[in-house]
Amino acid sequence: MKKQQEKSAAAIPLTERELEVLRLIEKEFSNKEIATNLFISERTVETHRKNILRKTQTSSVIGLIKYAYEHKLV
């Protein structure tokens, strides 16, 4: 029960741009490919990735994708 409360209390909504980046990460796009697709710099993609990981409290792409499927984000 406590674990479930921690997850829901810690859930910070992702921005539309972060969701776009997340969907491309799920499709195995590299930072460069994401940047090209979204017309942003690779540095901006890195920042979005960092923010997504922080908001979802995950520390790897595997954990992030698991989180995304559990929360129906992709």
PDB file of N, H, CA, C and O in Angstrom:
ATOM      1  N   MET A   1       0.831  -1.197   0.000  1.00  0.00           N
ATOM      2  CA  MET A   1       0.000   0.000   0.000  1.00  0.00           C
ATOM      3  C   MET A   1       0.868   1.251   0.000  1.00  0.00           C
ATOM      4  O   MET A   1       0.614   2.194  -0.750  1.00  0.00           O
ATOM      5  N   LYS A   2       1.898   1.252   0.849  1.00  0.00           N
ATOM      6  H   LYS A   2       2.104   0.486   1.458  1.00  0.00           H
ATOM      7  CA  LYS A   2       2.764   2.420   0.935  1.00  0.00           C
ATOM      8  C   LYS A   2       3.447   2.712  -0.397  1.00  0.00           C
ATOM      9  O   LYS A   2       3.560   3.870  -0.800  1.00  0.00           O
ATOM     10  N   LYS A   3       3.904   1.654  -1.084  1.00  0.00           N
ATOM     11  H   LYS A   3       3.813   0.714  -0.756  1.00  0.00           H
ATOM     12  CA  LYS A   3       4.576   1.820  -2.365  1.00  0.00           C
ATOM     13  C   LYS A   3       3.641   2.476  -3.384  1.00  0.00           C
ATOM     14  O   LYS A   3       4.063   3.344  -4.148  1.00  0.00           O
ATOM     15  N   GLN A   4       2.382   2.062  -3.394  1.00  0.00           N
ATOM     16  H   GLN A   4       2.039   1.357  -2.774  1.00  0.00           H
ATOM     17  CA  GLN A   4       1.407   2.634  -4.315  1.00  0.00           C
ATOM     18  C   GLN A   4       1.176   4.114  -3.999  1.00  0.00           C
ATOM     19  O   GLN A   4       1.064   4.929  -4.915  1.00  0.00           O
ATOM     20  N   GLN A   5       1.104   4.463  -2.732  1.00  0.00           N
ATOM     21  H   GLN A   5       1.195   3.801  -1.988  1.00  0.00           H
ATOM     22  CA  GLN A   5       0.921   5.855  -2.342  1.00  0.00           C
ATOM     23  C   GLN A   5       2.117   6.693  -2.763  1.00  0.00           C
ATOM     24  O   GLN A   5       1.947   7.826  -3.214  1.00  0.00           O
ATOM     25  N   GLU A   6       3.326   6.155  -2.623  1.00  0.00           N
ATOM     26  H   GLU A   6       3.464   5.235  -2.256  1.00  0.00           H
ATOM     27  CA  GLU A   6       4.517   6.884  -3.022  1.00  0.00           C
ATOM     28  C   GLU A   6       4.496   7.176  -4.514  1.00  0.00           C
ATOM     29  O   GLU A   6       4.842   8.278  -4.940  1.00  0.00           O
ATOM     30  N   LYS A   7       4.092   6.190  -5.309  1.00  0.00           N
ATOM     31  H   LYS A   7       3.811   5.295  -4.963  1.00  0.00           H
ATOM     32  CA  LYS A   7       4.036   6.376  -6.754  1.00  0.00           C
ATOM     33  C   LYS A   7       3.044   7.470  -7.128  1.00  0.00           C
ATOM     34  O   LYS A   7       3.372   8.368  -7.903  1.00  0.00           O
ATOM     35  N   SER A   8       1.834   7.398  -6.580  1.00  0.00           N
ATOM     36  H   SER A   8       1.569   6.668  -5.950  1.00  0.00           H
ATOM     37  CA  SER A   8       0.824   8.373  -6.957  1.00  0.00           C
ATOM     38  C   SER A   8       1.147   9.762  -6.422  1.00  0.00           C
ATOM     39  O   SER A   8       0.878  10.760  -7.090  1.00  0.00           O
ATOM     40  N   ALA A   9       1.714   9.836  -5.236  1.00  0.00           N
ATOM     41  H   ALA A   9       1.932   9.026  -4.693  1.00  0.00           H
ATOM     42  CA  ALA A   9       2.072  11.134  -4.665  1.00  0.00           C
ATOM     43  C   ALA A   9       3.224  11.760  -5.430  1.00  0.00           C
ATOM     44  O   ALA A   9       3.315  12.985  -5.516  1.00  0.00           O
ATOM     45  N   ALA A  10       4.104  10.941  -5.984  1.00  0.00           N
ATOM     46  H   ALA A  10       4.031   9.946  -5.914  1.00  0.00           H
ATOM     47  CA  ALA A  10       5.288  11.448  -6.668  1.00  0.00           C
ATOM     48  C   ALA A  10       5.025  11.740  -8.142  1.00  0.00           C
ATOM     49  O   ALA A  10       5.879  12.319  -8.813  1.00  0.00           O
ATOM     50  N   ALA A  11       3.869  11.356  -8.652  1.00  0.00           N
ATOM     51  H   ALA A  11       3.175  10.886  -8.107  1.00  0.00           H
ATOM     52  CA  ALA A  11       3.587  11.530 -10.071  1.00  0.00           C
ATOM     53  C   ALA A  11       3.469  13.007 -10.425  1.00  0.00           C
ATOM     54  O   ALA A  11       2.548  13.700  -9.993  1.00  0.00           O
ATOM     55  N   ILE A  12       4.416  13.461 -11.214  1.00  0.00           N
ATOM     56  H   ILE A  12       5.164  12.898 -11.565  1.00  0.00           H
ATOM     57  CA  ILE A  12       4.405  14.837 -11.711  1.00  0.00           C
ATOM     58  C   ILE A  12       4.080  14.742 -13.201  1.00  0.00           C
ATOM     59  O   ILE A  12       4.751  14.018 -13.936  1.00  0.00           O
ATOM     60  N   PRO A  13       3.066  15.458 -13.644  1.00  0.00           N
ATOM     61  CA  PRO A  13       2.679  15.329 -15.051  1.00  0.00           C
ATOM     62  C   PRO A  13       3.796  15.772 -16.001  1.00  0.00           C
ATOM     63  O   PRO A  13       4.516  16.734 -15.736  1.00  0.00           O
ATOM     64  N   LEU A  14       3.915  15.048 -17.104  1.00  0.00           N
ATOM     65  H   LEU A  14       3.330  14.266 -17.319  1.00  0.00           H
ATOM     66  CA  LEU A  14       4.888  15.401 -18.128  1.00  0.00           C
ATOM     67  C   LEU A  14       4.268  16.423 -19.069  1.00  0.00           C
ATOM     68  O   LEU A  14       3.061  16.416 -19.308  1.00  0.00           O
ATOM     69  N   THR A  15       5.114  17.303 -19.600  1.00  0.00           N
ATOM     70  H   THR A  15       6.095  17.309 -19.406  1.00  0.00           H
ATOM     71  CA  THR A  15       4.633  18.275 -20.581  1.00  0.00           C
ATOM     72  C   THR A  15       4.380  17.568 -21.906  1.00  0.00           C
ATOM     73  O   THR A  15       4.802  16.427 -22.096  1.00  0.00           O
ATOM     74  N   GLU A  16       3.699  18.239 -22.810  1.00  0.00           N
ATOM     75  H   GLU A  16       3.356  19.165 -22.655  1.00  0.00           H
ATOM     76  CA  GLU A  16       3.440  17.670 -24.133  1.00  0.00           C
ATOM     77  C   GLU A  16       4.756  17.335 -24.839  1.00  0.00           C
ATOM     78  O   GLU A  16       4.869  16.285 -25.472  1.00  0.00           O
ATOM     79  N   ARG A  17       5.747  18.220 -24.734  1.00  0.00           N
ATOM     80  H   ARG A  17       5.655  19.073 -24.221  1.00  0.00           H
ATOM     81  CA  ARG A  17       7.039  17.993 -25.382  1.00  0.00           C
ATOM     82  C   ARG A  17       7.751  16.798 -24.756  1.00  0.00           C
ATOM     83  O   ARG A  17       8.367  16.003 -25.466  1.00  0.00           O
ATOM     84  N   GLU A  18       7.673  16.667 -23.452  1.00  0.00           N
ATOM     85  H   GLU A  18       7.173  17.313 -22.875  1.00  0.00           H
ATOM     86  CA  GLU A  18       8.278  15.518 -22.785  1.00  0.00           C
ATOM     87  C   GLU A  18       7.602  14.220 -23.228  1.00  0.00           C
ATOM     88  O   GLU A  18       8.269  13.200 -23.405  1.00  0.00           O
ATOM     89  N   LEU A  19       6.299  14.258 -23.406  1.00  0.00           N
ATOM     90  H   LEU A  19       5.758  15.087 -23.262  1.00  0.00           H
ATOM     91  CA  LEU A  19       5.584  13.075 -23.899  1.00  0.00           C
ATOM     92  C   LEU A  19       6.022  12.721 -25.320  1.00  0.00           C
ATOM     93  O   LEU A  19       6.159  11.545 -25.656  1.00  0.00           O
ATOM     94  N   GLU A  20       6.243  13.750 -26.158  1.00  0.00           N
ATOM     95  H   GLU A  20       6.132  14.705 -25.884  1.00  0.00           H
ATOM     96  CA  GLU A  20       6.734  13.499 -27.516  1.00  0.00           C
ATOM     97  C   GLU A  20       8.105  12.831 -27.468  1.00  0.00           C
ATOM     98  O   GLU A  20       8.359  11.864 -28.186  1.00  0.00           O
ATOM     99  N   VAL A  21       8.982  13.354 -26.618  1.00  0.00           N
ATOM    100  H   VAL A  21       8.776  14.139 -26.035  1.00  0.00           H
ATOM    101  CA  VAL A  21      10.318  12.776 -26.467  1.00  0.00           C
ATOM    102  C   VAL A  21      10.204  11.348 -25.949  1.00  0.00           C
ATOM    103  O   VAL A  21      10.880  10.452 -26.456  1.00  0.00           O
ATOM    104  N   LEU A  22       9.374  11.127 -24.964  1.00  0.00           N
ATOM    105  H   LEU A  22       8.825  11.855 -24.552  1.00  0.00           H
ATOM    106  CA  LEU A  22       9.180   9.791 -24.397  1.00  0.00           C
ATOM    107  C   LEU A  22       8.730   8.802 -25.468  1.00  0.00           C
ATOM    108  O   LEU A  22       9.237   7.682 -25.529  1.00  0.00           O
ATOM    109  N   ARG A  23       7.795   9.200 -26.300  1.00  0.00           N
ATOM    110  H   ARG A  23       7.382  10.110 -26.251  1.00  0.00           H
ATOM    111  CA  ARG A  23       7.293   8.305 -27.354  1.00  0.00           C
ATOM    112  C   ARG A  23       8.395   7.950 -28.351  1.00  0.00           C
ATOM    113  O   ARG A  23       8.440   6.829 -28.857  1.00  0.00           O
ATOM    114  N   LEU A  24       9.276   8.898 -28.628  1.00  0.00           N
ATOM    115  H   LEU A  24       9.240   9.808 -28.216  1.00  0.00           H
ATOM    116  CA  LEU A  24      10.387   8.620 -29.541  1.00  0.00           C
ATOM    117  C   LEU A  24      11.453   7.753 -28.865  1.00  0.00           C
ATOM    118  O   LEU A  24      12.080   6.920 -29.519  1.00  0.00           O
ATOM    119  N   ILE A  25      11.657   7.945 -27.578  1.00  0.00           N
ATOM    120  H   ILE A  25      11.148   8.622 -27.046  1.00  0.00           H
ATOM    121  CA  ILE A  25      12.572   7.070 -26.832  1.00  0.00           C
ATOM    122  C   ILE A  25      12.047   5.641 -26.894  1.00  0.00           C
ATOM    123  O   ILE A  25      12.815   4.698 -27.085  1.00  0.00           O
ATOM    124  N   GLU A  26      10.745   5.488 -26.734  1.00  0.00           N
ATOM    125  H   GLU A  26      10.121   6.254 -26.579  1.00  0.00           H
ATOM    126  CA  GLU A  26      10.121   4.165 -26.767  1.00  0.00           C
ATOM    127  C   GLU A  26      10.315   3.504 -28.129  1.00  0.00           C
ATOM    128  O   GLU A  26      10.366   2.278 -28.222  1.00  0.00           O
ATOM    129  N   LYS A  27      10.423   4.313 -29.193  1.00  0.00           N
ATOM    130  H   LYS A  27      10.381   5.310 -29.118  1.00  0.00           H
ATOM    131  CA  LYS A  27      10.651   3.795 -30.542  1.00  0.00           C
ATOM    132  C   LYS A  27      12.144   3.598 -30.832  1.00  0.00           C
ATOM    133  O   LYS A  27      12.535   3.331 -31.968  1.00  0.00           O
ATOM    134  N   GLU A  28      12.972   3.734 -29.781  1.00  0.00           N
ATOM    135  H   GLU A  28      12.654   3.950 -28.858  1.00  0.00           H
ATOM    136  CA  GLU A  28      14.421   3.515 -29.858  1.00  0.00           C
ATOM    137  C   GLU A  28      15.161   4.556 -30.691  1.00  0.00           C
ATOM    138  O   GLU A  28      16.195   4.250 -31.284  1.00  0.00           O
ATOM    139  N   PHE A  29      14.644   5.782 -30.744  1.00  0.00           N
ATOM    140  H   PHE A  29      13.803   6.031 -30.262  1.00  0.00           H
ATOM    141  CA  PHE A  29      15.337   6.859 -31.432  1.00  0.00           C
ATOM    142  C   PHE A  29      16.497   7.342 -30.577  1.00  0.00           C
ATOM    143  O   PHE A  29      16.399   7.364 -29.350  1.00  0.00           O
ATOM    144  N   SER A  30      17.586   7.724 -31.213  1.00  0.00           N
ATOM    145  H   SER A  30      17.665   7.705 -32.210  1.00  0.00           H
ATOM    146  CA  SER A  30      18.726   8.314 -30.502  1.00  0.00           C
ATOM    147  C   SER A  30      18.412   9.779 -30.208  1.00  0.00           C
ATOM    148  O   SER A  30      17.446  10.332 -30.732  1.00  0.00           O
ATOM    149  N   ASN A  31      19.235  10.400 -29.366  1.00  0.00           N
ATOM    150  H   ASN A  31      20.020   9.951 -28.939  1.00  0.00           H
ATOM    151  CA  ASN A  31      19.043  11.827 -29.080  1.00  0.00           C
ATOM    152  C   ASN A  31      19.095  12.645 -30.370  1.00  0.00           C
ATOM    153  O   ASN A  31      18.307  13.572 -30.558  1.00  0.00           O
ATOM    154  N   LYS A  32      20.019  12.300 -31.243  1.00  0.00           N
ATOM    155  H   LYS A  32      20.659  11.548 -31.090  1.00  0.00           H
ATOM    156  CA  LYS A  32      20.160  13.038 -32.503  1.00  0.00           C
ATOM    157  C   LYS A  32      18.908  12.884 -33.370  1.00  0.00           C
ATOM    158  O   LYS A  32      18.434  13.855 -33.960  1.00  0.00           O
ATOM    159  N   GLU A  33      18.382  11.672 -33.441  1.00  0.00           N
ATOM    160  H   GLU A  33      18.768  10.884 -32.962  1.00  0.00           H
ATOM    161  CA  GLU A  33      17.169  11.432 -34.225  1.00  0.00           C
ATOM    162  C   GLU A  33      15.966  12.156 -33.626  1.00  0.00           C
ATOM    163  O   GLU A  33      15.139  12.703 -34.355  1.00  0.00           O
ATOM    164  N   ILE A  34      15.872  12.157 -32.310  1.00  0.00           N
ATOM    165  H   ILE A  34      16.544  11.713 -31.717  1.00  0.00           H
ATOM    166  CA  ILE A  34      14.778  12.876 -31.641  1.00  0.00           C
ATOM    167  C   ILE A  34      14.891  14.367 -31.943  1.00  0.00           C
ATOM    168  O   ILE A  34      13.899  15.015 -32.276  1.00  0.00           O
ATOM    169  N   ALA A  35      16.105  14.908 -31.824  1.00  0.00           N
ATOM    170  H   ALA A  35      16.911  14.381 -31.554  1.00  0.00           H
ATOM    171  CA  ALA A  35      16.330  16.328 -32.086  1.00  0.00           C
ATOM    172  C   ALA A  35      15.917  16.685 -33.512  1.00  0.00           C
ATOM    173  O   ALA A  35      15.257  17.700 -33.733  1.00  0.00           O
ATOM    174  N   THR A  36      16.300  15.866 -34.462  1.00  0.00           N
ATOM    175  H   THR A  36      16.836  15.041 -34.282  1.00  0.00           H
ATOM    176  CA  THR A  36      15.958  16.109 -35.869  1.00  0.00           C
ATOM    177  C   THR A  36      14.451  16.070 -36.075  1.00  0.00           C
ATOM    178  O   THR A  36      13.889  16.936 -36.746  1.00  0.00           O
ATOM    179  N   ASN A  37      13.798  15.070 -35.501  1.00  0.00           N
ATOM    180  H   ASN A  37      14.254  14.367 -34.956  1.00  0.00           H
ATOM    181  CA  ASN A  37      12.346  14.924 -35.655  1.00  0.00           C
ATOM    182  C   ASN A  37      11.561  16.071 -35.045  1.00  0.00           C
ATOM    183  O   ASN A  37      10.540  16.489 -35.590  1.00  0.00           O
ATOM    184  N   LEU A  38      12.035  16.582 -33.913  1.00  0.00           N
ATOM    185  H   LEU A  38      12.865  16.243 -33.471  1.00  0.00           H
ATOM    186  CA  LEU A  38      11.295  17.627 -33.195  1.00  0.00           C
ATOM    187  C   LEU A  38      11.821  19.033 -33.460  1.00  0.00           C
ATOM    188  O   LEU A  38      11.312  20.008 -32.906  1.00  0.00           O
ATOM    189  N   PHE A  39      12.844  19.133 -34.313  1.00  0.00           N
ATOM    190  H   PHE A  39      13.257  18.341 -34.762  1.00  0.00           H
ATOM    191  CA  PHE A  39      13.435  20.427 -34.659  1.00  0.00           C
ATOM    192  C   PHE A  39      13.955  21.174 -33.433  1.00  0.00           C
ATOM    193  O   PHE A  39      13.730  22.372 -33.268  1.00  0.00           O
ATOM    194  N   ILE A  40      14.661  20.426 -32.576  1.00  0.00           N
ATOM    195  H   ILE A  40      14.844  19.452 -32.710  1.00  0.00           H
ATOM    196  CA  ILE A  40      15.290  20.999 -31.390  1.00  0.00           C
ATOM    197  C   ILE A  40      16.734  20.517 -31.337  1.00  0.00           C
ATOM    198  O   ILE A  40      17.119  19.630 -32.098  1.00  0.00           O
ATOM    199  N   SER A  41      17.526  21.085 -30.457  1.00  0.00           N
ATOM    200  H   SER A  41      17.214  21.806 -29.838  1.00  0.00           H
ATOM    201  CA  SER A  41      18.929  20.671 -30.348  1.00  0.00           C
ATOM    202  C   SER A  41      19.055  19.381 -29.543  1.00  0.00           C
ATOM    203  O   SER A  41      18.160  19.014 -28.782  1.00  0.00           O
ATOM    204  N   GLU A  42      20.185  18.703 -29.728  1.00  0.00           N
ATOM    205  H   GLU A  42      20.912  19.001 -30.346  1.00  0.00           H
ATOM    206  CA  GLU A  42      20.440  17.495 -28.945  1.00  0.00           C
ATOM    207  C   GLU A  42      20.517  17.829 -27.460  1.00  0.00           C
ATOM    208  O   GLU A  42      20.084  17.043 -26.616  1.00  0.00           O
ATOM    209  N   ARG A  43      21.063  18.986 -27.148  1.00  0.00           N
ATOM    210  H   ARG A  43      21.414  19.624 -27.833  1.00  0.00           H
ATOM    211  CA  ARG A  43      21.160  19.418 -25.750  1.00  0.00           C
ATOM    212  C   ARG A  43      19.762  19.534 -25.123  1.00  0.00           C
ATOM    213  O   ARG A  43      19.560  19.155 -23.969  1.00  0.00           O
ATOM    214  N   THR A  44      18.815  20.053 -25.884  1.00  0.00           N
ATOM    215  H   THR A  44      18.979  20.360 -26.822  1.00  0.00           H
ATOM    216  CA  THR A  44      17.438  20.171 -25.392  1.00  0.00           C
ATOM    217  C   THR A  44      16.834  18.781 -25.171  1.00  0.00           C
ATOM    218  O   THR A  44      16.110  18.566 -24.199  1.00  0.00           O
ATOM    219  N   VAL A  45      17.128  17.851 -26.061  1.00  0.00           N
ATOM    220  H   VAL A  45      17.716  18.026 -26.850  1.00  0.00           H
ATOM    221  CA  VAL A  45      16.653  16.477 -25.886  1.00  0.00           C
ATOM    222  C   VAL A  45      17.216  15.902 -24.592  1.00  0.00           C
ATOM    223  O   VAL A  45      16.492  15.272 -23.822  1.00  0.00           O
ATOM    224  N   GLU A  46      18.517  16.121 -24.352  1.00  0.00           N
ATOM    225  H   GLU A  46      19.106  16.633 -24.978  1.00  0.00           H
ATOM    226  CA  GLU A  46      19.146  15.633 -23.119  1.00  0.00           C
ATOM    227  C   GLU A  46      18.462  16.209 -21.886  1.00  0.00           C
ATOM    228  O   GLU A  46      18.252  15.505 -20.897  1.00  0.00           O
ATOM    229  N   THR A  47      18.118  17.482 -21.950  1.00  0.00           N
ATOM    230  H   THR A  47      18.288  18.053 -22.752  1.00  0.00           H
ATOM    231  CA  THR A  47      17.425  18.128 -20.827  1.00  0.00           C
ATOM    232  C   THR A  47      16.045  17.513 -20.621  1.00  0.00           C
ATOM    233  O   THR A  47      15.644  17.244 -19.489  1.00  0.00           O
ATOM    234  N   HIS A  48      15.322  17.292 -21.713  1.00  0.00           N
ATOM    235  H   HIS A  48      15.648  17.510 -22.633  1.00  0.00           H
ATOM    236  CA  HIS A  48      13.998  16.651 -21.604  1.00  0.00           C
ATOM    237  C   HIS A  48      14.127  15.256 -20.998  1.00  0.00           C
ATOM    238  O   HIS A  48      13.341  14.886 -20.125  1.00  0.00           O
ATOM    239  N   ARG A  49      15.119  14.472 -21.456  1.00  0.00           N
ATOM    240  H   ARG A  49      15.757  14.773 -22.165  1.00  0.00           H
ATOM    241  CA  ARG A  49      15.338  13.131 -20.914  1.00  0.00           C
ATOM    242  C   ARG A  49      15.584  13.194 -19.406  1.00  0.00           C
ATOM    243  O   ARG A  49      14.997  12.433 -18.637  1.00  0.00           O
ATOM    244  N   LYS A  50      16.450  14.104 -19.003  1.00  0.00           N
ATOM    245  H   LYS A  50      16.927  14.722 -19.628  1.00  0.00           H
ATOM    246  CA  LYS A  50      16.778  14.258 -17.583  1.00  0.00           C
ATOM    247  C   LYS A  50      15.526  14.601 -16.781  1.00  0.00           C
ATOM    248  O   LYS A  50      15.294  14.033 -15.714  1.00  0.00           O
ATOM    249  N   ASN A  51      14.724  15.524 -17.292  1.00  0.00           N
ATOM    250  H   ASN A  51      14.912  15.985 -18.159  1.00  0.00           H
ATOM    251  CA  ASN A  51      13.492  15.919 -16.598  1.00  0.00           C
ATOM    252  C   ASN A  51      12.478  14.781 -16.543  1.00  0.00           C
ATOM    253  O   ASN A  51      11.801  14.597 -15.532  1.00  0.00           O
ATOM    254  N   ILE A  52      12.373  14.026 -17.623  1.00  0.00           N
ATOM    255  H   ILE A  52      12.923  14.176 -18.445  1.00  0.00           H
ATOM    256  CA  ILE A  52      11.451  12.884 -17.662  1.00  0.00           C
ATOM    257  C   ILE A  52      11.860  11.846 -16.616  1.00  0.00           C
ATOM    258  O   ILE A  52      11.020  11.343 -15.870  1.00  0.00           O
ATOM    259  N   LEU A  53      13.154  11.531 -16.568  1.00  0.00           N
ATOM    260  H   LEU A  53      13.837  11.940 -17.174  1.00  0.00           H
ATOM    261  CA  LEU A  53      13.641  10.552 -15.589  1.00  0.00           C
ATOM    262  C   LEU A  53      13.381  11.033 -14.159  1.00  0.00           C
ATOM    263  O   LEU A  53      12.988  10.250 -13.294  1.00  0.00           O
ATOM    264  N   ARG A  54      13.602  12.324 -13.923  1.00  0.00           N
ATOM    265  H   ARG A  54      13.921  12.960 -14.626  1.00  0.00           H
ATOM    266  CA  ARG A  54      13.374  12.882 -12.584  1.00  0.00           C
ATOM    267  C   ARG A  54      11.893  12.816 -12.223  1.00  0.00           C
ATOM    268  O   ARG A  54      11.541  12.383 -11.126  1.00  0.00           O
ATOM    269  N   LYS A  55      11.039  13.235 -13.123  1.00  0.00           N
ATOM    270  H   LYS A  55      11.325  13.587 -14.015  1.00  0.00           H
ATOM    271  CA  LYS A  55       9.602  13.266 -12.844  1.00  0.00           C
ATOM    272  C   LYS A  55       9.012  11.872 -12.654  1.00  0.00           C
ATOM    273  O   LYS A  55       8.090  11.691 -11.859  1.00  0.00           O
ATOM    274  N   THR A  56       9.533  10.899 -13.369  1.00  0.00           N
ATOM    275  H   THR A  56      10.282  11.046 -14.015  1.00  0.00           H
ATOM    276  CA  THR A  56       9.014   9.537 -13.273  1.00  0.00           C
ATOM    277  C   THR A  56       9.742   8.723 -12.214  1.00  0.00           C
ATOM    278  O   THR A  56       9.389   7.574 -11.951  1.00  0.00           O
ATOM    279  N   GLN A  57      10.753   9.320 -11.613  1.00  0.00           N
ATOM    280  H   GLN A  57      11.040  10.254 -11.827  1.00  0.00           H
ATOM    281  CA  GLN A  57      11.576   8.664 -10.589  1.00  0.00           C
ATOM    282  C   GLN A  57      12.143   7.344 -11.093  1.00  0.00           C
ATOM    283  O   GLN A  57      12.137   6.337 -10.386  1.00  0.00           O
ATOM    284  N   THR A  58      12.637   7.369 -12.335  1.00  0.00           N
ATOM    285  H   THR A  58      12.642   8.187 -12.909  1.00  0.00           H
ATOM    286  CA  THR A  58      13.300   6.210 -12.917  1.00  0.00           C
ATOM    287  C   THR A  58      14.758   6.577 -13.176  1.00  0.00           C
ATOM    288  O   THR A  58      15.121   7.752 -13.214  1.00  0.00           O
ATOM    289  N   SER A  59      15.582   5.551 -13.353  1.00  0.00           N
ATOM    290  H   SER A  59      15.287   4.596 -13.322  1.00  0.00           H
ATOM    291  CA  SER A  59      17.007   5.838 -13.538  1.00  0.00           C
ATOM    292  C   SER A  59      17.583   5.211 -14.799  1.00  0.00           C
ATOM    293  O   SER A  59      18.786   5.302 -15.042  1.00  0.00           O
ATOM    294  N   SER A  60      16.734   4.575 -15.603  1.00  0.00           N
ATOM    295  H   SER A  60      15.756   4.501 -15.406  1.00  0.00           H
ATOM    296  CA  SER A  60      17.212   3.967 -16.840  1.00  0.00           C
ATOM    297  C   SER A  60      16.090   3.988 -17.878  1.00  0.00           C
ATOM    298  O   SER A  60      14.924   4.219 -17.556  1.00  0.00           O
ATOM    299  N   VAL A  61      16.470   3.744 -19.115  1.00  0.00           N
ATOM    300  H   VAL A  61      17.417   3.557 -19.376  1.00  0.00           H
ATOM    301  CA  VAL A  61      15.473   3.703 -20.183  1.00  0.00           C
ATOM    302  C   VAL A  61      14.497   2.548 -19.954  1.00  0.00           C
ATOM    303  O   VAL A  61      13.298   2.686 -20.200  1.00  0.00           O
ATOM    304  N   ILE A  62      15.009   1.418 -19.486  1.00  0.00           N
ATOM    305  H   ILE A  62      15.982   1.306 -19.286  1.00  0.00           H
ATOM    306  CA  ILE A  62      14.141   0.265 -19.213  1.00  0.00           C
ATOM    307  C   ILE A  62      13.087   0.642 -18.167  1.00  0.00           C
ATOM    308  O   ILE A  62      11.901   0.371 -18.352  1.00  0.00           O
ATOM    309  N   GLY A  63      13.523   1.264 -17.077  1.00  0.00           N
ATOM    310  H   GLY A  63      14.487   1.484 -16.928  1.00  0.00           H
ATOM    311  CA  GLY A  63      12.597   1.691 -16.036  1.00  0.00           C
ATOM    312  C   GLY A  63      11.606   2.714 -16.554  1.00  0.00           C
ATOM    313  O   GLY A  63      10.429   2.695 -16.192  1.00  0.00           O
ATOM    314  N   LEU A  64      12.090   3.608 -17.406  1.00  0.00           N
ATOM    315  H   LEU A  64      13.046   3.623 -17.701  1.00  0.00           H
ATOM    316  CA  LEU A  64      11.237   4.643 -17.980  1.00  0.00           C
ATOM    317  C   LEU A  64      10.153   4.033 -18.857  1.00  0.00           C
ATOM    318  O   LEU A  64       8.986   4.410 -18.758  1.00  0.00           O
ATOM    319  N   ILE A  65      10.533   3.100 -19.708  1.00  0.00           N
ATOM    320  H   ILE A  65      11.481   2.794 -19.788  1.00  0.00           H
ATOM    321  CA  ILE A  65       9.554   2.467 -20.597  1.00  0.00           C
ATOM    322  C   ILE A  65       8.545   1.660 -19.785  1.00  0.00           C
ATOM    323  O   ILE A  65       7.352   1.661 -20.089  1.00  0.00           O
ATOM    324  N   LYS A  66       9.022   0.980 -18.763  1.00  0.00           N
ATOM    325  H   LYS A  66       9.990   0.979 -18.516  1.00  0.00           H
ATOM    326  CA  LYS A  66       8.116   0.236 -17.874  1.00  0.00           C
ATOM    327  C   LYS A  66       7.110   1.209 -17.247  1.00  0.00           C
ATOM    328  O   LYS A  66       5.911   0.933 -17.225  1.00  0.00           O
ATOM    329  N   TYR A  67       7.594   2.336 -16.742  1.00  0.00           N
ATOM    330  H   TYR A  67       8.568   2.560 -16.760  1.00  0.00           H
ATOM    331  CA  TYR A  67       6.731   3.361 -16.149  1.00  0.00           C
ATOM    332  C   TYR A  67       5.710   3.852 -17.184  1.00  0.00           C
ATOM    333  O   TYR A  67       4.524   3.987 -16.885  1.00  0.00           O
ATOM    334  N   ALA A  68       6.190   4.114 -18.405  1.00  0.00           N
ATOM    335  H   ALA A  68       7.154   4.004 -18.648  1.00  0.00           H
ATOM    336  CA  ALA A  68       5.315   4.641 -19.463  1.00  0.00           C
ATOM    337  C   ALA A  68       4.185   3.668 -19.775  1.00  0.00           C
ATOM    338  O   ALA A  68       3.042   4.089 -19.954  1.00  0.00           O
ATOM    339  N   TYR A  69       4.489   2.367 -19.842  1.00  0.00           N
ATOM    340  H   TYR A  69       5.418   2.026 -19.696  1.00  0.00           H
ATOM    341  CA  TYR A  69       3.440   1.382 -20.124  1.00  0.00           C
ATOM    342  C   TYR A  69       2.482   1.253 -18.945  1.00  0.00           C
ATOM    343  O   TYR A  69       1.269   1.164 -19.135  1.00  0.00           O
ATOM    344  N   GLU A  70       3.024   1.244 -17.726  1.00  0.00           N
ATOM    345  H   GLU A  70       4.009   1.317 -17.572  1.00  0.00           H
ATOM    346  CA  GLU A  70       2.170   1.127 -16.535  1.00  0.00           C
ATOM    347  C   GLU A  70       1.198   2.297 -16.421  1.00  0.00           C
ATOM    348  O   GLU A  70       0.075   2.133 -15.943  1.00  0.00           O
ATOM    349  N   HIS A  71       1.634   3.485 -16.862  1.00  0.00           N
ATOM    350  H   HIS A  71       2.546   3.618 -17.250  1.00  0.00           H
ATOM    351  CA  HIS A  71       0.801   4.687 -16.747  1.00  0.00           C
ATOM    352  C   HIS A  71       0.127   5.068 -18.071  1.00  0.00           C
ATOM    353  O   HIS A  71      -0.441   6.151 -18.212  1.00  0.00           O
ATOM    354  N   LYS A  72       0.210   4.138 -19.038  1.00  0.00           N
ATOM    355  H   LYS A  72       0.672   3.259 -18.923  1.00  0.00           H
ATOM    356  CA  LYS A  72      -0.440   4.322 -20.347  1.00  0.00           C
ATOM    357  C   LYS A  72      -0.045   5.635 -21.033  1.00  0.00           C
ATOM    358  O   LYS A  72      -0.891   6.349 -21.571  1.00  0.00           O
ATOM    359  N   LEU A  73       1.265   5.938 -21.001  1.00  0.00           N
ATOM    360  H   LEU A  73       1.952   5.358 -20.564  1.00  0.00           H
ATOM    361  CA  LEU A  73       1.769   7.147 -21.651  1.00  0.00           C
ATOM    362  C   LEU A  73       2.186   6.893 -23.096  1.00  0.00           C
ATOM    363  O   LEU A  73       2.343   7.829 -23.881  1.00  0.00           O
ATOM    364  N   VAL A  74       2.362   5.621 -23.439  1.00  0.00           N
ATOM    365  H   VAL A  74       2.235   4.861 -22.802  1.00  0.00           H
ATOM    366  CA  VAL A  74       2.713   5.267 -24.826  1.00  0.00           C
ATOM    367  C   VAL A  74       1.763   4.195 -25.323  1.00  0.00           C
ATOM    368  O   VAL A  74       1.877   3.750 -26.465  1.00  0.00           O
TER     369      VAL A  74
END
